[in-house]
């Protein structure tokens, strides 16, 4: 499972938004209880082995995402109402993701990488 940062901050002095924190916490709870028949009656138990959290200030791993960068930028470009709502914020330009992946990739000598926090269940 891949989630977005659910931590209180993006790093020192940069508070994360309530929707990111709450959705992330709910998703982690759902993953933890996915194998419990009493929590999700009528469904077969399911075990998630690993959750990767992108954008976390507690990231511990870098993933090579070179092959998926174009699709990621293309996908973000389709979120027109979201991007318009960002106004002049740097994230309003989907190409920001390409720059972020490239800068992160430099740490490993890759064309593009994503930092993630790893949760094992």
C-alpha positions in Angstrom: 0.0 0.0 0.0 1.3 3.5 -0.9 0.2 6.4 1.3 1.0 10.1 1.4 2.5 11.7 4.5 0.3 11.4 7.5 2.8 12.9 10.0 2.2 16.1 11.9 4.7 18.0 9.8 6.6 17.9 6.5 9.7 18.7 8.5 10.7 21.3 11.0 8.4 24.3 10.8 6.1 23.0 8.1 2.8 21.6 9.5 1.0 19.0 7.5 -2.7 19.5 6.7 -5.5 17.8 8.6 -6.8 15.9 5.6 -3.4 14.3 5.0 -2.9 13.4 8.7 -6.4 11.9 9.2 -6.7 10.0 5.9 -3.2 8.5 6.5 -4.0 7.5 10.1 -7.3 5.9 8.9 -5.5 4.0 6.2 -2.9 2.7 8.6 -5.6 1.6 10.9 -7.4 -0.2 8.0 -4.3 -2.0 7.0 -3.6 -3.1 10.6 -7.1 -4.5 10.9 -7.5 -5.9 7.4 -7.1 -9.4 8.6 -9.7 -9.1 11.4 -13.1 -10.6 10.5 -14.8 -8.7 13.4 -13.7 -5.3 12.1 -14.7 -5.9 8.5 -17.5 -8.5 8.6 -18.5 -10.1 5.4 -15.0 -9.8 3.9 -12.2 -12.3 3.7 -9.2 -11.5 5.9 -6.4 -9.8 4.0 -2.8 -9.3 5.2 -0.8 -6.3 4.0 2.9 -6.9 4.5 4.2 -3.4 3.8 3.0 0.2 3.7 5.2 2.9 2.0 4.6 6.5 3.0 5.7 9.1 0.5 6.6 12.6 1.6 7.2 11.6 5.2 9.8 13.5 7.3 10.7 10.1 8.7 11.5 8.5 5.3 14.1 5.8 5.5 14.3 4.5 1.9 14.7 5.7 -1.7 12.8 4.0 -4.5 13.8 4.2 -8.2 10.7 5.7 -9.9 12.4 6.6 -13.2 10.0 4.4 -15.3 6.9 6.0 -13.8 7.7 9.7 -13.8 5.9 10.6 -17.0 2.8 8.7 -15.9 2.9 10.5 -12.5 3.1 13.9 -14.1 0.4 13.0 -16.6 -1.9 11.8 -13.8 -1.4 14.8 -11.7 -2.1 17.1 -14.7 -5.6 15.6 -14.9 -6.5 16.8 -11.4 -7.5 20.2 -12.8 -9.8 21.4 -10.0 -7.2 20.5 -7.4 -4.4 22.3 -9.3 -6.5 25.4 -9.9 -7.3 25.4 -6.1 -3.6 25.6 -5.3 -3.3 29.0 -7.0 0.3 30.0 -7.5 1.7 27.4 -5.1 4.7 25.5 -6.6 2.7 22.2 -6.5 0.2 23.8 -9.0 2.6 23.0 -11.8 2.7 19.2 -12.3 6.2 19.5 -13.6 7.2 20.2 -10.0 6.9 16.4 -9.4 9.4 15.8 -12.2 11.9 18.2 -10.5 11.3 16.6 -7.1 11.9 13.1 -8.4 15.0 14.2 -10.2 16.5 16.0 -7.1 15.7 13.1 -4.9 17.3 10.7 -7.5 20.5 12.6 -7.4 21.2 11.1 -3.9 21.5 7.7 -5.4 22.7 8.6 -8.9 19.3 7.8 -10.4 17.3 9.8 -12.9 14.3 9.8 -10.4 13.6 8.6 -6.9 10.9 8.8 -4.2 11.7 8.9 -0.5 9.4 6.7 1.6 8.9 5.7 5.2 8.4 1.9 5.5 5.9 0.3 7.8 6.0 -3.5 8.1 2.9 -5.4 9.3 
